[in-house]
Amino acid sequence: MRIYIKYMVSQRCRMLVEQEMNKLGFKDIKVELGLLDIKEDVSSKQLKTLSATLLLSGLEVLEDKKDIIVERIKNVIIEMIHYSEELPTENYSDFLSGKMKYDYKYISNLFSEKKGISIQQFIILNKIERVKELLLYGELNLSQISTKLHYSSIAHLSNQFKKVTGMTPSHFNKMKLKRNSNLEEL
């Protein structure tokens, strides 16, 4: 049985679902972002218990087909930007169409209708979150981050960063350094 789960967007969420499934006695499972595959038979009572248990943890079992598609789109984008070593070299529209097995125009319209923003805007927001993460880790400089996330230039990354966050990447870095020095003083 395949179950789609809303708000399951991190490795911590995956671990939580695995733990809850083990507590409920399920052993033959596969957990991915937003997706739970159960190889065993699941009764309606077990499904209700699972749904209630996950809801207590802030996760929601999805049943509506359109909601499932939108959640899958979100998870493909999150996986691509936050957990892949390398972003795809093809257009995001082609990449998503291939992954989702749907026409891009259909999934784009559906996503916009359900989320109130375009897929492109969602990708930009996630890329900026990834930039912030990489800046916080301090392992890569802005030029390396720009290359890693396929920005055409550092200026393009900086402009997009400022548009989304209201500050430049260098200002964000200064705030990080100031926060770290304040923490060291404690």
MIDOSE-1310 file (N, C-alpha, C; in nm, 2 decimals, decimal comma, always signed):
residues 186
mriy	+0,09/-0,12/+0,00/+0,00/+0,00/+0,00/+0,09/+0,12/+0,00; +0,05/+0,22/-0,08/+0,13/+0,34/-0,09/+0,05/+0,45/-0,03; +0,11/+0,52/+0,07/+0,04/+0,63/+0,14/+0,13/+0,76/+0,12; +0,06/+0,87/+0,09/+0,12/+1,00/+0,07/+0,10/+1,08/+0,19
ikym	+0,21/+1,15/+0,24/+0,20/+1,22/+0,36/+0,24/+1,36/+0,34; +0,16/+1,45/+0,39/+0,18/+1,60/+0,38/+0,27/+1,64/+0,49; +0,35/+1,74/+0,46/+0,44/+1,81/+0,55/+0,56/+1,72/+0,59; +0,58/+1,61/+0,52/+0,70/+1,53/+0,54/+0,81/+1,57/+0,45
vsqr	+0,89/+1,67/+0,50/+0,99/+1,74/+0,41/+1,13/+1,73/+0,46; +1,16/+1,65/+0,56/+1,30/+1,64/+0,61/+1,34/+1,50/+0,65; +1,46/+1,48/+0,67/+1,51/+1,35/+0,71/+1,45/+1,31/+0,85; +1,44/+1,41/+0,93/+1,38/+1,39/+1,07/+1,24/+1,34/+1,06
crml	+1,16/+1,40/+0,96/+1,02/+1,35/+0,94/+1,02/+1,20/+0,90; +1,12/+1,17/+0,81/+1,13/+1,03/+0,76/+1,15/+0,94/+0,88; +1,25/+0,98/+0,97/+1,28/+0,89/+1,08/+1,16/+0,88/+1,18; +1,09/+0,99/+1,19/+0,97/+0,99/+1,28/+0,86/+0,89/+1,23
veqe	+0,84/+0,89/+1,09/+0,74/+0,80/+1,03/+0,79/+0,65/+1,05; +0,92/+0,63/+1,03/+0,97/+0,49/+1,05/+0,95/+0,45/+1,20; +0,98/+0,54/+1,29/+0,96/+0,50/+1,43/+0,81/+0,47/+1,46; +0,72/+0,55/+1,41/+0,58/+0,53/+1,44/+0,53/+0,40/+1,37
mnkl	+0,58/+0,38/+1,26/+0,54/+0,25/+1,19/+0,59/+0,13/+1,26; +0,71/+0,14/+1,32/+0,77/+0,03/+1,40/+0,68/+0,01/+1,53; +0,64/+0,12/+1,59/+0,56/+0,11/+1,71/+0,43/+0,04/+1,68; +0,37/+0,07/+1,56/+0,25/+0,01/+1,52/+0,26/-0,13/+1,47
gfkd	+0,39/-0,18/+1,47/+0,41/-0,32/+1,43/+0,44/-0,35/+1,29; +0,46/-0,25/+1,21/+0,49/-0,26/+1,06/+0,64/-0,27/+1,05; +0,69/-0,37/+0,98/+0,83/-0,39/+0,96/+0,88/-0,38/+0,82; +0,80/-0,42/+0,72/+0,84/-0,42/+0,58/+0,79/-0,29/+0,52
ikve	+0,86/-0,18/+0,54/+0,82/-0,05/+0,49/+0,93/+0,02/+0,42; +0,90/+0,11/+0,34/+1,00/+0,20/+0,27/+0,95/+0,34/+0,29; +1,03/+0,43/+0,34/+0,99/+0,57/+0,37/+1,08/+0,66/+0,29; +1,01/+0,75/+0,21/+1,08/+0,85/+0,13/+1,01/+0,98/+0,17
lgll	+1,06/+1,10/+0,12/+1,00/+1,22/+0,15/+0,85/+1,22/+0,10; +0,76/+1,24/+0,18/+0,62/+1,24/+0,14/+0,55/+1,11/+0,11; +0,62/+1,00/+0,12/+0,57/+0,88/+0,07/+0,61/+0,76/+0,17; +0,51/+0,68/+0,19/+0,53/+0,56/+0,27/+0,47/+0,44/+0,20
dike	+0,56/+0,34/+0,17/+0,52/+0,22/+0,11/+0,52/+0,11/+0,21; +0,40/+0,04/+0,23/+0,39/-0,06/+0,32/+0,37/-0,19/+0,24; +0,45/-0,29/+0,26/+0,44/-0,41/+0,19/+0,34/-0,51/+0,24; +0,30/-0,49/+0,37/+0,21/-0,57/+0,44/+0,06/-0,53/+0,41
dvss	-0,03/-0,61/+0,44/-0,17/-0,57/+0,44/-0,20/-0,47/+0,55; -0,28/-0,37/+0,52/-0,32/-0,27/+0,62/-0,47/-0,27/+0,64; -0,52/-0,29/+0,76/-0,66/-0,28/+0,78/-0,70/-0,13/+0,79; -0,83/-0,11/+0,77/-0,88/+0,03/+0,78/-0,86/+0,08/+0,92
kqlk	-0,87/+0,00/+1,02/-0,84/+0,04/+1,16/-0,70/+0,08/+1,18; -0,60/+0,00/+1,12/-0,46/+0,04/+1,13/-0,44/+0,17/+1,06; -0,50/+0,19/+0,94/-0,49/+0,31/+0,86/-0,53/+0,43/+0,94; -0,65/+0,42/+1,01/-0,70/+0,53/+1,10/-0,60/+0,56/+1,21
tlsa	-0,55/+0,45/+1,27/-0,45/+0,47/+1,38/-0,33/+0,54/+1,33; -0,28/+0,50/+1,22/-0,16/+0,56/+1,16/-0,19/+0,71/+1,13; -0,30/+0,73/+1,07/-0,34/+0,87/+1,03/-0,34/+0,96/+1,16; -0,41/+0,91/+1,26/-0,42/+0,99/+1,39/-0,28/+1,01/+1,45
tlll	-0,20/+0,90/+1,45/-0,06/+0,91/+1,51/+0,02/+1,01/+1,44; +0,02/+1,01/+1,30/+0,10/+1,10/+1,23/+0,05/+1,25/+1,24; -0,08/+1,26/+1,26/-0,14/+1,39/+1,27/-0,09/+1,46/+1,40; -0,07/+1,38/+1,51/-0,02/+1,43/+1,64/+0,12/+1,48/+1,62
sgle	+0,19/+1,43/+1,52/+0,33/+1,47/+1,49/+0,33/+1,58/+1,39; +0,22/+1,63/+1,34/+0,21/+1,74/+1,25/+0,22/+1,69/+1,10; +0,20/+1,56/+1,08/+0,20/+1,51/+0,95/+0,06/+1,47/+0,91; +0,02/+1,47/+0,78/-0,12/+1,44/+0,74/-0,12/+1,34/+0,63
vled	-0,20/+1,24/+0,64/-0,22/+1,14/+0,54/-0,31/+1,20/+0,43; -0,26/+1,20/+0,31/-0,34/+1,26/+0,20/-0,42/+1,16/+0,13; -0,54/+1,20/+0,09/-0,63/+1,11/+0,01/-0,68/+1,17/-0,12; -0,68/+1,30/-0,13/-0,73/+1,36/-0,26/-0,62/+1,36/-0,36
kkdi	-0,65/+1,31/-0,48/-0,55/+1,29/-0,59/-0,47/+1,41/-0,62; -0,54/+1,53/-0,63/-0,47/+1,65/-0,67/-0,38/+1,70/-0,56; -0,42/+1,68/-0,43/-0,33/+1,71/-0,32/-0,21/+1,63/-0,32; -0,23/+1,50/-0,35/-0,11/+1,41/-0,36/-0,02/+1,45/-0,47
iver	-0,06/+1,49/-0,58/+0,02/+1,54/-0,69/+0,10/+1,66/-0,65; +0,03/+1,75/-0,59/+0,10/+1,88/-0,54/+0,21/+1,84/-0,44; +0,18/+1,76/-0,35/+0,27/+1,72/-0,24/+0,39/+1,65/-0,31; +0,37/+1,57/-0,41/+0,48/+1,50/-0,48/+0,57/+1,60/-0,55
iknv	+0,51/+1,70/-0,61/+0,58/+1,81/-0,68/+0,67/+1,88/-0,58; +0,61/+1,91/-0,46/+0,69/+1,98/-0,36/+0,81/+1,89/-0,31; +0,78/+1,77/-0,29/+0,89/+1,68/-0,24/+1,00/+1,65/-0,35; +0,96/+1,65/-0,48/+1,06/+1,63/-0,58/+1,15/+1,76/-0,58
iiem	+1,09/+1,87/-0,57/+1,17/+2,00/-0,57/+1,26/+2,00/-0,44; +1,21/+1,97/-0,33/+1,28/+1,97/-0,20/+1,40/+1,87/-0,21; +1,37/+1,76/-0,26/+1,48/+1,65/-0,27/+1,58/+1,70/-0,37; +1,54/+1,76/-0,48/+1,63/+1,81/-0,58/+1,73/+1,92/-0,53
ihys	+1,67/+2,01/-0,45/+1,75/+2,13/-0,41/+1,83/+2,10/-0,28; +1,76/+2,04/-0,19/+1,82/+2,02/-0,05/+1,90/+1,90/-0,03; +1,87/+1,79/-0,11/+1,93/+1,66/-0,08/+2,02/+1,60/-0,19; +2,01/+1,66/-0,31/+2,09/+1,61/-0,42/+2,23/+1,67/-0,42
eelp	+2,32/+1,60/-0,46/+2,46/+1,65/-0,47/+2,47/+1,75/-0,58; +2,39/+1,72/-0,69/+2,40/+1,81/-0,81/+2,26/+1,83/-0,86; +2,23/+1,96/-0,89/+2,10/+1,99/-0,95/+2,10/+1,94/-1,10; +1,98/+1,91/-1,15/+1,97/+1,86/-1,29/+2,02/+1,97/-1,38
teny	+2,08/+1,92/-1,50/+2,12/+2,02/-1,60/+2,01/+2,06/-1,69; +1,91/+1,97/-1,70/+1,79/+2,00/-1,79/+1,70/+2,11/-1,72; +1,61/+2,16/-1,80/+1,52/+2,26/-1,75/+1,44/+2,20/-1,64; +1,40/+2,28/-1,54/+1,33/+2,22/-1,43/+1,19/+2,17/-1,47
sdfl	+1,13/+2,24/-1,57/+1,00/+2,19/-1,63/+1,01/+2,05/-1,68; +1,12/+2,02/-1,76/+1,14/+1,89/-1,82/+1,17/+1,79/-1,71; +1,25/+1,83/-1,61/+1,29/+1,74/-1,50/+1,16/+1,70/-1,42; +1,08/+1,80/-1,39/+0,96/+1,77/-1,31/+0,86/+1,69/-1,39
sgkm	+0,84/+1,72/-1,52/+0,75/+1,64/-1,60/+0,80/+1,49/-1,61; +0,93/+1,47/-1,62/+0,98/+1,34/-1,63/+0,96/+1,26/-1,49; +0,99/+1,33/-1,38/+0,98/+1,27/-1,25/+0,83/+1,24/-1,22; +0,74/+1,33/-1,25/+0,60/+1,32/-1,22/+0,52/+1,24/-1,32
kydy	+0,57/+1,22/-1,44/+0,50/+1,15/-1,55/+0,37/+1,22/-1,58; +0,37/+1,35/-1,58/+0,26/+1,44/-1,62/+0,31/+1,55/-1,70; +0,22/+1,60/-1,79/+0,25/+1,72/-1,87/+0,28/+1,84/-1,77; +0,39/+1,92/-1,80/+0,43/+2,03/-1,72/+0,32/+2,13/-1,70
kyis	+0,25/+2,16/-1,81/+0,14/+2,26/-1,80/+0,03/+2,22/-1,70; +0,00/+2,09/-1,70/-0,10/+2,04/-1,61/-0,05/+2,05/-1,46; +0,07/+2,01/-1,43/+0,12/+2,01/-1,29/+0,15/+2,16/-1,25; +0,19/+2,24/-1,35/+0,21/+2,38/-1,31/+0,08/+2,45/-1,27
nlfs	-0,02/+2,43/-1,35/-0,15/+2,49/-1,32/-0,21/+2,44/-1,19; -0,20/+2,31/-1,17/-0,25/+2,25/-1,05/-0,18/+2,30/-0,93; -0,04/+2,31/-0,94/+0,04/+2,36/-0,83/+0,00/+2,50/-0,79; -0,01/+2,59/-0,89/-0,05/+2,73/-0,87/-0,19/+2,74/-0,81
ekkg	-0,28/+2,66/-0,86/-0,42/+2,66/-0,81/-0,42/+2,62/-0,66; -0,35/+2,52/-0,62/-0,35/+2,46/-0,49/-0,27/+2,54/-0,39; -0,15/+2,59/-0,43/-0,05/+2,66/-0,34/-0,06/+2,81/-0,35; -0,11/+2,86/-0,45/-0,12/+3,01/-0,46/+0,01/+3,07/-0,51
isiq	+0,11/+2,99/-0,55/+0,24/+3,04/-0,61/+0,27/+2,95/-0,72; +0,36/+2,99/-0,81/+0,40/+2,91/-0,92/+0,51/+2,81/-0,87; +0,53/+2,71/-0,96/+0,63/+2,61/-0,93/+0,77/+2,69/-0,93; +0,78/+2,78/-1,02/+0,91/+2,85/-1,03/+0,94/+2,93/-0,90
qfii	+0,83/+3,00/-0,85/+0,85/+3,07/-0,72/+0,88/+2,97/-0,61; +0,82/+2,86/-0,61/+0,85/+2,76/-0,50/+1,00/+2,71/-0,52; +1,05/+2,69/-0,64/+1,19/+2,66/-0,66/+1,28/+2,77/-0,61; +1,25/+2,89/-0,64/+1,33/+3,00/-0,60/+1,34/+3,01/-0,45
lnki	+1,22/+3,00/-0,38/+1,22/+3,00/-0,24/+1,31/+2,89/-0,18; +1,30/+2,78/-0,23/+1,38/+2,67/-0,18/+1,53/+2,68/-0,21; +1,56/+2,74/-0,33/+1,70/+2,77/-0,36/+1,76/+2,87/-0,26; +1,68/+2,97/-0,23/+1,73/+3,07/-0,14/+1,75/+3,01/+0,00
ervk	+1,65/+2,92/+0,04/+1,67/+2,85/+0,17/+1,80/+2,77/+0,17; +1,83/+2,71/+0,06/+1,95/+2,63/+0,04/+2,07/+2,72/+0,05; +2,07/+2,84/-0,01/+2,18/+2,93/-0,01/+2,20/+2,97/+0,14; +2,10/+3,00/+0,21/+2,11/+3,04/+0,35/+2,18/+2,93/+0,43
elll	+2,13/+2,80/+0,41/+2,19/+2,69/+0,47/+2,34/+2,68/+0,44; +2,38/+2,69/+0,32/+2,52/+2,68/+0,28/+2,60/+2,80/+0,33; +2,54/+2,91/+0,34/+2,61/+3,03/+0,40/+2,64/+3,00/+0,55; +2,53/+2,95/+0,62/+2,55/+2,92/+0,76/+2,66/+2,82/+0,79
ygel	+2,66/+2,71/+0,70/+2,77/+2,61/+0,72/+2,91/+2,67/+0,70; +2,92/+2,77/+0,61/+3,04/+2,84/+0,59/+3,14/+2,76/+0,51; +3,10/+2,65/+0,45/+3,20/+2,56/+0,38/+3,23/+2,61/+0,24; +3,13/+2,68/+0,18/+3,14/+2,73/+0,04/+3,13/+2,88/+0,04
nlsq	+3,20/+2,95/-0,05/+3,19/+3,09/-0,07/+3,07/+3,11/-0,17; +3,04/+3,24/-0,19/+2,92/+3,28/-0,27/+2,94/+3,23/-0,41; +3,06/+3,24/-0,46/+3,08/+3,20/-0,60/+3,06/+3,05/-0,62; +3,11/+2,97/-0,52/+3,08/+2,82/-0,52/+2,94/+2,79/-0,51
istk	+2,87/+2,86/-0,42/+2,72/+2,84/-0,40/+2,65/+2,87/-0,53; +2,69/+2,98/-0,59/+2,62/+3,02/-0,72/+2,64/+2,91/-0,82; +2,76/+2,86/-0,83/+2,78/+2,75/-0,93/+2,70/+2,62/-0,89; +2,71/+2,59/-0,77/+2,64/+2,46/-0,72/+2,49/+2,47/-0,75
lhys	+2,43/+2,58/-0,73/+2,28/+2,59/-0,75/+2,25/+2,65/-0,89; +2,34/+2,65/-0,98/+2,32/+2,68/-1,12/+2,27/+2,82/-1,14; +2,32/+2,91/-1,07/+2,28/+3,05/-1,09/+2,38/+3,10/-1,21; +2,33/+3,19/-1,29/+2,41/+3,24/-1,40/+2,52/+3,32/-1,36
siah	+2,51/+3,38/-1,24/+2,62/+3,47/-1,19/+2,59/+3,49/-1,04; +2,70/+3,54/-0,97/+2,68/+3,58/-0,83/+2,58/+3,69/-0,82; +2,58/+3,78/-0,92/+2,49/+3,90/-0,91/+2,34/+3,85/-0,92; +2,32/+3,75/-1,00/+2,18/+3,69/-1,01/+2,14/+3,63/-0,88
lsnq	+2,23/+3,55/-0,82/+2,20/+3,49/-0,69/+2,17/+3,60/-0,59; +2,26/+3,70/-0,58/+2,25/+3,81/-0,48/+2,12/+3,89/-0,50; +2,08/+3,92/-0,63/+1,96/+3,99/-0,65/+1,84/+3,91/-0,61; +1,84/+3,78/-0,64/+1,73/+3,69/-0,60/+1,72/+3,68/-0,45
fkkv	+1,84/+3,66/-0,38/+1,85/+3,65/-0,24/+1,79/+3,78/-0,17; +1,82/+3,89/-0,22/+1,77/+4,02/-0,17/+1,62/+4,03/-0,19; +1,58/+3,99/-0,31/+1,43/+4,00/-0,33/+1,35/+3,92/-0,24; +1,40/+3,80/-0,21/+1,33/+3,71/-0,12/+1,35/+3,74/+0,03
tgmt	+1,47/+3,77/+0,07/+1,50/+3,79/+0,22/+1,50/+3,93/+0,26; +1,51/+4,03/+0,17/+1,52/+4,17/+0,20/+1,66/+4,21/+0,24; +1,76/+4,12/+0,23/+1,90/+4,16/+0,26/+1,99/+4,09/+0,16; +2,11/+4,14/+0,15/+2,21/+4,08/+0,06/+2,27/+3,96/+0,13
pshf	+2,33/+3,87/+0,05/+2,40/+3,75/+0,12/+2,51/+3,80/+0,21; +2,58/+3,90/+0,18/+2,69/+3,95/+0,27/+2,63/+4,00/+0,40; +2,52/+4,07/+0,39/+2,46/+4,12/+0,51/+2,41/+4,00/+0,60; +2,36/+3,90/+0,53/+2,31/+3,77/+0,60/+2,44/+3,71/+0,67
nkmk	+2,55/+3,71/+0,60/+2,67/+3,65/+0,66/+2,72/+3,73/+0,78; +2,71/+3,87/+0,77/+2,75/+3,95/+0,89/+2,66/+3,93/+1,01; +2,53/+3,91/+0,98/+2,44/+3,88/+1,09/+2,47/+3,74/+1,15; +2,51/+3,65/+1,07/+2,55/+3,51/+1,12/+2,67/+3,53/+1,21
lkrn	+2,77/+3,60/+1,17/+2,89/+3,62/+1,24/+2,86/+3,70/+1,37; +2,78/+3,80/+1,37/+2,74/+3,87/+1,49/+2,67/+3,78/+1,59; +2,58/+3,70/+1,54/+2,50/+3,61/+1,62/+2,60/+3,51/+1,69; +2,69/+3,45/+1,61/+2,79/+3,36/+1,66/+2,88/+3,42/+1,77
snle	+2,92/+3,55/+1,75/+3,00/+3,61/+1,85/+2,92/+3,64/+1,98; +2,79/+3,67/+1,96/+2,71/+3,69/+2,08/+2,69/+3,57/+2,16; +2,68/+3,45/+2,09/+2,66/+3,32/+2,15/+2,79/+3,29/+2,23; +2,90/+3,32/+2,17/+3,03/+3,29/+2,24/+3,05/+3,37/+2,36
el	+2,99/+3,49/+2,37/+3,00/+3,57/+2,49/+2,92/+3,52/+2,61; +2,82/+3,44/+2,57/+2,73/+3,38/+2,68/+2,81/+3,27/+2,74
